[in-house]
Amino acid sequence: MRSTFELAEQAGDWALMRLLLERPSETWRQRLLDASMDTVDPELTSAVQMAQAEGNNYFHQVLFGADGLLTSRESDYRFERDRGAVLADLEGMKERFGFSWEGSEPADHILALVGLMAHVVSLQADAVRDENIGEALYLEGISEWLRRGHLAWFAEQIAGALNATRVCYLSHVAHALEQRVLPAGEPGKPARRPSESTRDHKLGGRYGPDRNSLERTRLDSAIPRRPVDGGGEDRERATPVRGLL
């Protein structure tokens, strides 16, 4: 099992990725510098450096705005599942693990999912520090489920769109995201959510019994790399961004 230090470092990198994709504010650049002090990832370090000059509201609006070029919600790629089911799954996770999302984006938005991943890995670091091995193993399973059962459905499309902007700091974020969600050579199969009964009744976790807060769903046997046609009028295909500059 990874050490507390390694897990805390990974949680910090996920949080930094989320911050890099947020809408720039007056304090955004300084927050990036502060949050990047402990990262050793060259992609994220370069992204922070480039963002100091490149980051602005225009890029964020063009990508993530109401009429943005980037399809940034997981449910837009999940034609085999109802959007409400995907949201209920993730909202249940947020409530279960005490994740508070300050943004206005829905739970299946890339920003919210990356933030939830940072939160879960941080909880795992705390569990390892407290020598609660059962809790740590369960949270490791949850982070894997988030990665392969949610993020992997659309990380490739998100990374491709960010790369296509030709904005340097966004390209570095794209590479960092791909490295974490789609490791080279790994077969693309979705992970199952770990059993609540194992966690709540055998491991004595601190979050209490499940009480059906999450939808019990068996994911398909393979993760599609690209959206497919069909699924109703509210589904849209990811549109490559041909460059913002």
Backbone as CSV, one residue per row, in Angstrom:
resi,resn,N_x,N_y,N_z,CA_x,CA_y,CA_z,C_x,C_y,C_z
1,MET,0.842,-1.194,0.000,0.000,0.000,0.000,0.881,1.249,0.000
2,ARG,0.426,2.266,-0.676,1.183,3.508,-0.749,1.222,4.205,0.613
3,SER,2.276,4.972,0.817,2.464,5.652,2.098,1.571,6.877,2.203
4,THR,1.456,7.385,3.435,0.689,8.611,3.657,1.223,9.756,2.804
5,PHE,2.543,9.863,2.726,3.155,10.940,1.950,2.806,10.824,0.474
6,GLU,2.907,9.613,-0.073,2.594,9.416,-1.485,1.138,9.735,-1.784
7,LEU,0.240,9.292,-0.912,-1.184,9.541,-1.124,-1.513,11.027,-0.994
8,ALA,-0.903,11.682,-0.019,-1.138,13.119,0.140,-0.641,13.880,-1.086
9,GLU,0.483,13.440,-1.635,1.025,14.062,-2.842,0.081,13.865,-4.021
10,GLN,-0.471,12.662,-4.153,-1.400,12.388,-5.250,-2.691,13.189,-5.096
11,ALA,-3.184,13.287,-3.859,-4.393,14.086,-3.621,-4.140,15.543,-3.984
12,GLY,-2.965,16.036,-3.647,-2.612,17.415,-3.981,-2.554,17.645,-5.483
13,ASP,-2.061,16.655,-6.221,-1.992,16.782,-7.679,-3.389,16.800,-8.304
14,TRP,-4.295,15.952,-7.803,-5.673,15.986,-8.297,-6.324,17.335,-8.005
15,ALA,-6.089,17.853,-6.803,-6.657,19.156,-6.446,-6.073,20.266,-7.314
16,LEU,-4.790,20.157,-7.634,-4.149,21.149,-8.479,-4.716,21.098,-9.900
17,MET,-4.988,19.900,-10.406,-5.610,19.785,-11.731,-6.971,20.471,-11.751
18,ARG,-7.742,20.250,-10.706,-9.050,20.902,-10.638,-8.897,22.418,-10.644
19,LEU,-7.949,22.928,-9.873,-7.736,24.367,-9.800,-7.305,24.926,-11.156
20,LEU,-6.471,24.194,-11.867,-6.022,24.655,-13.183,-7.174,24.750,-14.185
21,LEU,-8.216,23.934,-13.992,-9.351,23.946,-14.903,-10.469,24.885,-14.454
22,GLU,-10.324,25.494,-13.294,-11.338,26.411,-12.804,-11.285,27.737,-13.558
23,ARG,-12.366,28.498,-13.421,-12.395,29.835,-14.006,-11.398,30.728,-13.252
24,PRO,-10.460,31.384,-13.948,-9.486,32.245,-13.283,-10.158,33.404,-12.537
25,SER,-9.705,33.641,-11.329,-10.183,34.763,-10.527,-8.998,35.659,-10.194
26,GLU,-9.241,36.682,-9.399,-8.152,37.603,-9.041,-7.062,36.891,-8.257
27,THR,-7.434,35.894,-7.476,-6.459,35.188,-6.640,-5.992,33.873,-7.255
28,TRP,-6.507,33.540,-8.443,-6.254,32.234,-9.053,-4.778,31.959,-9.259
29,ARG,-4.026,32.903,-9.791,-2.609,32.677,-10.078,-1.803,32.412,-8.803
30,GLN,-2.082,33.166,-7.765,-1.361,32.945,-6.510,-1.759,31.620,-5.881
31,ARG,-3.024,31.266,-5.973,-3.475,29.974,-5.444,-2.800,28.825,-6.171
32,LEU,-2.597,28.972,-7.478,-1.885,27.949,-8.235,-0.449,27.796,-7.743
33,LEU,0.211,28.916,-7.537,1.593,28.866,-7.060,1.680,28.209,-5.690
34,ASP,0.745,28.549,-4.815,0.743,27.963,-3.471,0.462,26.466,-3.528
35,ALA,-0.518,26.070,-4.363,-0.921,24.664,-4.433,0.122,23.789,-5.117
36,SER,0.998,24.392,-5.913,1.978,23.611,-6.675,3.305,23.438,-5.956
37,MET,3.427,23.964,-4.771,4.710,23.923,-4.069,5.183,22.494,-3.787
38,ASP,4.232,21.575,-3.579,4.612,20.210,-3.196,4.551,19.211,-4.344
39,THR,4.129,19.647,-5.531,4.035,18.691,-6.635,5.399,18.437,-7.263
40,VAL,5.590,17.191,-7.698,6.819,16.839,-8.414,6.487,16.430,-9.841
41,ASP,5.249,16.602,-10.231,4.821,16.260,-11.582,5.253,17.360,-12.542
42,PRO,6.118,17.059,-13.526,6.593,18.108,-14.439,5.477,18.696,-15.298
43,GLU,4.449,17.893,-15.611,3.336,18.418,-16.404,2.580,19.492,-15.620
44,LEU,2.297,19.211,-14.367,1.549,20.168,-13.549,2.400,21.396,-13.207
45,THR,3.683,21.170,-12.978,4.579,22.304,-12.712,4.622,23.231,-13.921
46,SER,4.741,22.660,-15.108,4.754,23.473,-16.332,3.414,24.153,-16.550
47,ALA,2.328,23.455,-16.246,0.999,24.037,-16.416,0.824,25.278,-15.547
48,VAL,1.285,25.193,-14.307,1.178,26.337,-13.400,1.997,27.507,-13.917
49,GLN,3.196,27.224,-14.393,4.053,28.291,-14.916,3.428,28.952,-16.137
50,MET,2.914,28.157,-17.059,2.295,28.702,-18.272,0.998,29.442,-17.956
51,ALA,0.265,28.960,-16.967,-1.020,29.579,-16.632,-0.856,31.002,-16.104
52,GLN,0.293,31.307,-15.552,0.507,32.661,-15.047,0.352,33.698,-16.157
53,ALA,0.739,33.329,-17.376,0.639,34.261,-18.504,-0.589,33.993,-19.370
54,GLU,-0.986,32.718,-19.476,-2.021,32.354,-20.444,-3.443,32.347,-19.886
55,GLY,-3.582,32.081,-18.608,-4.907,31.890,-18.045,-5.788,33.124,-18.124
56,ASN,-7.015,32.973,-18.590,-7.980,34.074,-18.599,-9.397,33.509,-18.726
57,ASN,-10.368,34.356,-18.456,-11.758,33.926,-18.475,-12.226,33.510,-19.863
58,TYR,-11.606,34.063,-20.900,-12.037,33.756,-22.265,-11.900,32.275,-22.560
59,PHE,-10.718,31.710,-22.267,-10.500,30.300,-22.541,-11.501,29.443,-21.770
60,HIS,-11.726,29.792,-20.509,-12.647,29.014,-19.688,-14.064,29.080,-20.245
61,GLN,-14.500,30.269,-20.664,-15.850,30.428,-21.186,-16.028,29.683,-22.506
62,VAL,-15.024,29.773,-23.375,-15.105,29.095,-24.668,-15.168,27.581,-24.485
63,LEU,-14.460,27.066,-23.496,-14.437,25.628,-23.276,-15.621,25.135,-22.451
64,PHE,-15.843,25.766,-21.288,-16.782,25.228,-20.317,-18.083,26.019,-20.195
65,GLY,-18.221,27.100,-20.934,-19.431,27.911,-20.855,-20.664,27.167,-21.333
66,ALA,-21.830,27.831,-21.198,-23.102,27.194,-21.575,-23.087,26.707,-23.021
67,ASP,-22.466,27.470,-23.899,-22.352,27.080,-25.308,-20.912,26.721,-25.660
68,GLY,-20.190,26.209,-24.670,-18.772,25.910,-24.854,-18.506,24.791,-25.845
69,LEU,-17.275,24.743,-26.310,-16.863,23.755,-27.302,-16.575,22.380,-26.705
70,LEU,-16.432,22.321,-25.384,-16.039,21.081,-24.734,-17.246,20.415,-24.075
71,THR,-17.507,19.167,-24.442,-18.532,18.373,-23.777,-17.918,17.829,-22.504
72,SER,-18.235,18.445,-21.373,-17.470,18.225,-20.153,-18.198,17.414,-19.091
73,ARG,-19.348,16.791,-19.450,-20.097,16.000,-18.485,-20.047,14.514,-18.848
74,GLU,-19.808,13.693,-17.836,-19.731,12.247,-18.060,-21.002,11.698,-18.701
75,SER,-22.159,12.178,-18.251,-23.425,11.621,-18.742,-23.633,11.858,-20.230
76,ASP,-22.914,12.807,-20.819,-23.007,13.023,-22.260,-22.318,11.913,-23.057
77,TYR,-21.555,11.077,-22.364,-20.869,9.965,-23.017,-21.428,8.610,-22.592
78,ARG,-22.391,8.619,-21.670,-22.925,7.383,-21.113,-24.293,7.091,-21.703
79,PHE,-24.322,6.685,-22.948,-25.594,6.480,-23.623,-26.336,5.243,-23.116
80,GLU,-25.625,4.372,-22.401,-26.281,3.172,-21.890,-26.911,3.413,-20.519
81,ARG,-26.688,4.592,-19.934,-27.245,4.901,-18.616,-27.964,6.240,-18.661
82,ASP,-29.034,6.325,-17.906,-29.784,7.559,-17.804,-28.956,8.598,-17.060
83,ARG,-29.063,9.851,-17.498,-28.302,10.922,-16.849,-28.623,11.010,-15.360
84,GLY,-29.880,10.836,-15.017,-30.262,10.899,-13.611,-29.584,9.834,-12.771
85,ALA,-29.388,8.634,-13.344,-28.724,7.558,-12.613,-27.260,7.888,-12.363
86,VAL,-26.600,8.449,-13.367,-25.197,8.844,-13.195,-25.078,9.909,-12.104
87,LEU,-25.946,10.909,-12.140,-25.904,11.984,-11.147,-26.216,11.463,-9.752
88,ALA,-27.216,10.577,-9.641,-27.576,10.028,-8.337,-26.412,9.248,-7.736
89,ASP,-25.701,8.513,-8.584,-24.535,7.753,-8.146,-23.489,8.679,-7.537
90,LEU,-23.168,9.740,-8.252,-22.112,10.652,-7.813,-22.558,11.543,-6.653
91,GLU,-23.820,11.967,-6.658,-24.320,12.761,-5.537,-24.279,11.934,-4.254
92,GLY,-24.592,10.645,-4.380,-24.503,9.776,-3.221,-23.079,9.663,-2.699
93,MET,-22.112,9.613,-3.613,-20.711,9.560,-3.211,-20.294,10.838,-2.500
94,LYS,-20.712,11.964,-3.031,-20.370,13.247,-2.410,-20.898,13.316,-0.983
95,GLU,-22.148,12.907,-0.802,-22.752,12.953,0.528,-22.084,11.959,1.461
96,ARG,-21.821,10.792,0.950,-21.248,9.720,1.767,-19.876,10.085,2.310
97,PHE,-19.070,10.734,1.500,-17.707,11.048,1.917,-17.513,12.512,2.313
98,GLY,-18.599,13.246,2.449,-18.512,14.617,2.952,-17.789,15.567,2.025
99,PHE,-17.963,15.365,0.712,-17.299,16.240,-0.253,-18.180,17.439,-0.557
100,SER,-17.663,18.628,-0.321,-18.404,19.860,-0.575,-17.832,20.538,-1.814
101,TRP,-18.652,20.619,-2.847,-18.222,21.227,-4.109,-18.707,22.663,-4.164
102,GLU,-17.784,23.612,-4.258,-18.142,25.024,-4.231,-18.589,25.549,-5.588
103,GLY,-18.287,24.850,-6.651,-18.642,25.318,-7.977,-20.107,25.080,-8.291
104,SER,-20.537,25.636,-9.408,-21.926,25.489,-9.836,-22.115,24.317,-10.800
105,GLU,-21.033,23.655,-11.166,-21.115,22.556,-12.118,-21.800,21.335,-11.492
106,PRO,-22.509,20.528,-12.296,-23.156,19.311,-11.783,-22.133,18.260,-11.361
107,ALA,-22.603,17.238,-10.652,-21.707,16.235,-10.070,-20.936,15.439,-11.102
108,ASP,-21.461,15.329,-12.339,-20.756,14.540,-13.351,-19.871,15.401,-14.249
109,HIS,-19.678,16.654,-13.902,-18.785,17.541,-14.649,-17.339,17.178,-14.333
110,ILE,-16.452,17.341,-15.293,-15.048,16.977,-15.104,-14.434,17.676,-13.895
111,LEU,-14.802,18.944,-13.644,-14.262,19.660,-12.492,-14.704,19.020,-11.183
112,ALA,-15.983,18.666,-11.093,-16.495,18.059,-9.871,-15.893,16.678,-9.644
113,LEU,-15.734,15.892,-10.712,-15.184,14.547,-10.578,-13.716,14.570,-10.157
114,VAL,-12.949,15.471,-10.742,-11.536,15.581,-10.357,-11.432,16.028,-8.898
115,GLY,-12.310,16.942,-8.486,-12.316,17.372,-7.093,-12.699,16.248,-6.144
116,LEU,-13.681,15.428,-6.532,-14.082,14.288,-5.701,-12.946,13.285,-5.582
117,MET,-12.216,13.059,-6.672,-11.075,12.148,-6.620,-10.017,12.663,-5.633
118,ALA,-9.732,13.946,-5.679,-8.768,14.527,-4.746,-9.212,14.308,-3.304
119,HIS,-10.502,14.457,-3.059,-11.040,14.308,-1.706,-10.916,12.868,-1.218
120,VAL,-11.268,11.896,-2.061,-11.212,10.498,-1.667,-9.777,10.054,-1.405
121,VAL,-8.838,10.461,-2.261,-7.437,10.088,-2.055,-6.896,10.734,-0.786
122,SER,-7.348,11.943,-0.477,-6.942,12.605,0.767,-7.453,11.834,1.982
123,LEU,-8.689,11.344,1.910,-9.227,10.521,2.997,-8.430,9.232,3.152
124,GLN,-7.995,8.670,2.044,-7.178,7.456,2.114,-5.845,7.740,2.797
125,ALA,-5.256,8.885,2.492,-4.003,9.267,3.155,-4.207,9.375,4.663
126,ASP,-5.331,9.948,5.083,-5.632,10.059,6.512,-5.793,8.681,7.146
127,ALA,-6.452,7.762,6.420,-6.666,6.417,6.954,-5.340,5.678,7.132
128,VAL,-4.427,5.823,6.168,-3.105,5.193,6.289,-2.341,5.796,7.459
129,ARG,-2.415,7.106,7.591,-1.742,7.776,8.709,-2.252,7.260,10.055
130,ASP,-3.576,7.019,10.131,-4.184,6.541,11.379,-4.105,5.026,11.527
131,GLU,-3.432,4.363,10.583,-3.260,2.909,10.586,-4.597,2.171,10.542
132,ASN,-5.575,2.783,9.902,-6.868,2.137,9.681,-6.805,1.462,8.307
133,ILE,-6.211,0.290,8.278,-5.904,-0.372,7.014,-7.172,-0.774,6.267
134,GLY,-8.184,-1.232,6.983,-9.424,-1.609,6.322,-10.050,-0.431,5.594
135,GLU,-10.083,0.702,6.261,-10.637,1.915,5.646,-9.803,2.345,4.444
136,ALA,-8.488,2.252,4.593,-7.596,2.664,3.512,-7.793,1.786,2.280
137,LEU,-7.948,0.486,2.487,-8.161,-0.417,1.359,-9.496,-0.147,0.681
138,TYR,-10.518,0.131,1.484,-11.814,0.442,0.897,-11.739,1.722,0.061
139,LEU,-11.101,2.749,0.589,-10.992,4.021,-0.133,-10.138,3.875,-1.388
140,GLU,-9.153,2.983,-1.344,-8.377,2.713,-2.554,-9.280,2.126,-3.634
141,GLY,-10.198,1.233,-3.220,-11.150,0.684,-4.170,-12.099,1.735,-4.719
142,ILE,-12.512,2.665,-3.866,-13.400,3.742,-4.299,-12.699,4.642,-5.320
143,SER,-11.449,4.993,-5.068,-10.723,5.850,-6.011,-10.533,5.142,-7.348
144,GLU,-10.301,3.827,-7.304,-10.165,3.064,-8.545,-11.497,3.009,-9.290
145,TRP,-12.570,2.872,-8.539,-13.903,2.864,-9.155,-14.216,4.213,-9.800
146,LEU,-13.855,5.305,-9.127,-14.058,6.625,-9.715,-13.242,6.794,-10.985
147,ARG,-12.011,6.313,-10.942,-11.115,6.475,-12.095,-11.615,5.670,-13.290
148,ARG,-11.851,4.366,-13.073,-12.182,3.489,-14.198,-13.676,3.413,-14.480
149,GLY,-14.494,3.650,-13.448,-15.923,3.550,-13.631,-16.607,4.856,-13.990
150,HIS,-15.889,5.983,-13.865,-16.470,7.283,-14.213,-15.541,8.110,-15.109
151,LEU,-14.378,8.464,-14.605,-13.491,9.342,-15.373,-13.044,8.721,-16.696
152,ALA,-12.823,7.426,-16.708,-12.308,6.786,-17.922,-13.295,6.811,-19.083
153,TRP,-14.567,7.062,-18.800,-15.550,7.135,-19.876,-15.317,8.321,-20.800
154,PHE,-14.711,9.401,-20.273,-14.590,10.586,-21.124,-13.275,11.343,-20.959
155,ALA,-12.331,10.801,-20.213,-11.051,11.484,-20.020,-10.299,11.662,-21.330
156,GLU,-10.359,10.664,-22.205,-9.643,10.749,-23.482,-10.180,11.900,-24.328
157,GLN,-11.508,12.058,-24.344,-12.110,13.148,-25.121,-11.804,14.507,-24.506
158,ILE,-11.841,14.588,-23.190,-11.513,15.842,-22.506,-10.069,16.229,-22.793
159,ALA,-9.162,15.271,-22.639,-7.742,15.548,-22.876,-7.502,15.952,-24.328
160,GLY,-8.165,15.279,-25.256,-7.998,15.634,-26.663,-8.464,17.044,-26.968
161,ALA,-9.592,17.433,-26.374,-10.104,18.785,-26.598,-9.189,19.835,-25.989
162,LEU,-8.666,19.560,-24.788,-7.746,20.508,-24.150,-6.467,20.650,-24.978
163,ASN,-5.967,19.541,-25.477,-4.771,19.575,-26.313,-4.995,20.379,-27.583
164,ALA,-6.176,20.233,-28.165,-6.471,20.883,-29.434,-6.597,22.397,-29.324
165,THR,-6.737,22.924,-28.109,-6.820,24.376,-27.951,-5.502,25.065,-28.306
166,ARG,-4.393,24.305,-28.220,-3.046,24.855,-28.434,-2.686,25.901,-27.382
167,VAL,-3.387,25.861,-26.260,-3.029,26.680,-25.103,-2.110,25.817,-24.242
168,CYS,-0.895,26.276,-24.023,0.138,25.418,-23.430,-0.260,24.855,-22.075
169,TYR,-0.793,25.698,-21.194,-1.071,25.192,-19.851,-2.196,24.160,-19.862
170,LEU,-3.162,24.312,-20.756,-4.234,23.328,-20.871,-3.721,22.018,-21.455
171,SER,-2.760,22.097,-22.367,-2.159,20.880,-22.916,-1.425,20.097,-21.836
172,HIS,-0.733,20.805,-20.952,-0.047,20.124,-19.850,-1.046,19.466,-18.901
173,VAL,-2.166,20.135,-18.647,-3.210,19.535,-17.807,-3.762,18.282,-18.480
174,ALA,-3.949,18.344,-19.800,-4.450,17.187,-20.552,-3.532,15.985,-20.386
175,HIS,-2.229,16.205,-20.490,-1.275,15.110,-20.346,-1.306,14.541,-18.932
176,ALA,-1.392,15.418,-17.926,-1.446,14.961,-16.540,-2.704,14.139,-16.283
177,LEU,-3.822,14.555,-16.858,-5.079,13.827,-16.685,-4.997,12.446,-17.322
178,GLU,-4.491,12.388,-18.541,-4.370,11.097,-19.233,-3.464,10.141,-18.470
179,GLN,-2.369,10.637,-17.940,-1.426,9.786,-17.217,-2.067,9.143,-15.994
180,ARG,-3.022,9.837,-15.378,-3.657,9.315,-14.167,-4.876,8.448,-14.446
181,VAL,-5.608,8.785,-15.469,-6.857,8.073,-15.731,-6.671,6.944,-16.731
182,LEU,-5.794,7.126,-17.717,-5.610,6.150,-18.784,-4.139,5.759,-18.897
183,PRO,-3.598,5.058,-17.893,-2.184,4.668,-17.950,-1.897,3.824,-19.184
184,ALA,-0.738,4.040,-19.779,-0.363,3.320,-21.001,-0.359,1.818,-20.766
185,GLY,-0.978,1.081,-21.693,-0.952,-0.366,-21.624,-1.985,-0.999,-20.729
186,GLU,-2.786,-0.198,-20.040,-3.785,-0.770,-19.137,-5.057,-1.094,-19.904
187,PRO,-5.591,-2.305,-19.776,-6.840,-2.639,-20.474,-7.981,-1.796,-19.951
188,GLY,-8.806,-1.300,-20.862,-9.876,-0.399,-20.473,-11.119,-1.122,-20.011
189,LYS,-11.152,-1.539,-18.771,-12.335,-2.178,-18.216,-12.800,-1.391,-17.000
190,PRO,-14.104,-1.160,-16.886,-14.601,-0.396,-15.751,-14.479,-1.172,-14.451
191,ALA,-14.276,-0.445,-13.374,-14.195,-1.083,-12.068,-15.577,-1.138,-11.425
192,ARG,-15.821,-2.161,-10.627,-17.048,-2.203,-9.854,-16.863,-1.403,-8.568
193,ARG,-17.944,-0.832,-8.093,-17.897,-0.145,-6.807,-17.734,-1.187,-5.712
194,PRO,-16.800,-1.003,-4.775,-16.626,-1.975,-3.687,-17.911,-2.136,-2.882
195,SER,-18.070,-3.291,-2.290,-19.280,-3.604,-1.542,-19.392,-2.769,-0.281
196,GLU,-20.537,-2.126,-0.075,-20.739,-1.360,1.156,-20.782,-2.285,2.366
197,SER,-21.320,-3.498,2.162,-21.440,-4.384,3.307,-20.071,-4.752,3.855
198,THR,-19.108,-4.965,2.961,-17.750,-5.264,3.416,-17.183,-4.104,4.193
199,ARG,-17.402,-2.922,3.677,-16.831,-1.734,4.315,-17.522,-1.392,5.617
200,ASP,-18.848,-1.351,5.581,-19.583,-0.843,6.726,-19.725,-1.849,7.861
201,HIS,-19.835,-3.118,7.538,-20.132,-4.096,8.563,-18.931,-4.915,9.008
202,LYS,-17.885,-4.987,8.163,-16.710,-5.765,8.530,-15.515,-4.899,8.891
203,LEU,-15.380,-3.748,8.201,-14.197,-2.921,8.413,-14.416,-1.845,9.448
204,GLY,-15.675,-1.576,9.810,-15.931,-0.570,10.832,-15.521,0.814,10.413
205,GLY,-15.834,1.202,9.164,-15.493,2.544,8.686,-16.225,3.616,9.455
206,ARG,-15.808,4.859,9.280,-16.367,5.932,10.085,-17.530,6.644,9.406
207,TYR,-18.001,6.133,8.286,-19.043,6.846,7.562,-20.434,6.252,7.767
208,GLY,-20.528,5.096,8.480,-21.838,4.529,8.748,-22.342,3.662,7.619
209,PRO,-23.464,2.968,7.846,-24.009,2.061,6.831,-24.462,2.789,5.590
210,ASP,-24.592,2.032,4.510,-24.876,2.618,3.203,-26.278,3.201,3.104
211,ARG,-27.298,2.474,3.550,-28.692,2.907,3.501,-29.137,3.243,2.080
212,ASN,-28.567,2.499,1.106,-28.985,2.640,-0.293,-28.739,4.038,-0.848
213,SER,-27.738,4.744,-0.322,-27.471,6.094,-0.824,-26.864,6.066,-2.219
214,LEU,-26.292,4.916,-2.608,-25.719,4.787,-3.946,-26.508,3.776,-4.749
215,GLU,-26.610,4.007,-6.016,-27.287,3.052,-6.889,-26.407,1.826,-7.058
216,ARG,-26.976,0.648,-6.876,-26.214,-0.584,-7.036,-26.254,-0.974,-8.508
217,THR,-25.165,-0.734,-9.189,-25.143,-0.917,-10.631,-23.931,-1.730,-11.051
218,ARG,-24.132,-2.654,-11.975,-23.008,-3.358,-12.568,-22.668,-2.685,-13.873
219,LEU,-21.433,-2.200,-13.969,-21.016,-1.496,-15.164,-20.763,-2.467,-16.296
220,ASP,-20.830,-1.964,-17.521,-20.573,-2.802,-18.691,-19.154,-3.338,-18.681
221,SER,-18.892,-4.337,-19.521,-17.611,-5.038,-19.483,-16.493,-4.274,-20.162
222,ALA,-16.786,-3.219,-20.880,-15.726,-2.453,-21.548,-16.085,-0.993,-21.582
223,ILE,-15.065,-0.141,-21.493,-15.278,1.303,-21.527,-15.112,1.802,-22.951
224,PRO,-16.130,2.416,-23.526,-15.979,2.953,-24.883,-15.011,4.114,-24.895
225,ARG,-14.192,4.186,-25.923,-13.227,5.268,-26.042,-13.837,6.535,-26.633
226,ARG,-14.890,6.383,-27.386,-15.514,7.550,-28.013,-17.013,7.428,-27.901
227,PRO,-17.739,8.552,-27.891,-19.194,8.496,-27.858,-19.725,7.802,-29.107
228,VAL,-20.898,7.193,-28.966,-21.546,6.553,-30.099,-22.835,7.269,-30.403
229,ASP,-23.372,7.062,-31.605,-24.603,7.721,-31.989,-25.764,7.166,-31.186
230,GLY,-26.792,8.006,-31.035,-27.999,7.562,-30.358,-28.064,8.082,-28.950
231,GLY,-29.139,7.712,-28.240,-29.250,8.046,-26.829,-30.144,9.215,-26.559
232,GLY,-30.834,9.778,-27.586,-31.769,10.855,-27.307,-31.236,12.198,-27.719
233,GLU,-32.162,13.181,-27.751,-31.804,14.508,-28.229,-30.931,15.265,-27.243
234,ASP,-30.942,14.873,-25.952,-30.157,15.613,-24.972,-28.721,15.155,-24.918
235,ARG,-28.342,14.189,-25.790,-26.951,13.745,-25.842,-26.268,14.395,-27.031
236,GLU,-25.019,14.823,-26.855,-24.298,15.430,-27.956,-22.929,14.809,-28.056
237,ARG,-22.401,14.753,-29.260,-21.081,14.187,-29.476,-20.016,15.211,-29.107
238,ALA,-18.872,14.712,-28.650,-17.769,15.605,-28.340,-17.255,16.237,-29.609
239,THR,-17.085,17.548,-29.602,-16.641,18.263,-30.782,-15.194,18.682,-30.620
240,PRO,-14.302,18.216,-31.484,-12.903,18.620,-31.367,-12.773,20.137,-31.450
241,VAL,-11.914,20.680,-30.614,-11.653,22.123,-30.635,-10.496,22.355,-31.581
242,ARG,-10.665,23.177,-32.558,-9.650,23.350,-33.600,-8.661,24.454,-33.292
243,GLY,-8.646,24.897,-32.062,-7.680,25.930,-31.674,-8.380,27.227,-31.320
244,LEU,-7.974,27.797,-30.228,-8.590,29.030,-29.774,-7.750,30.246,-30.130
245,LEU,-6.534,29.993,-30.599,-5.634,31.107,-30.890,-5.563,31.364,-32.393
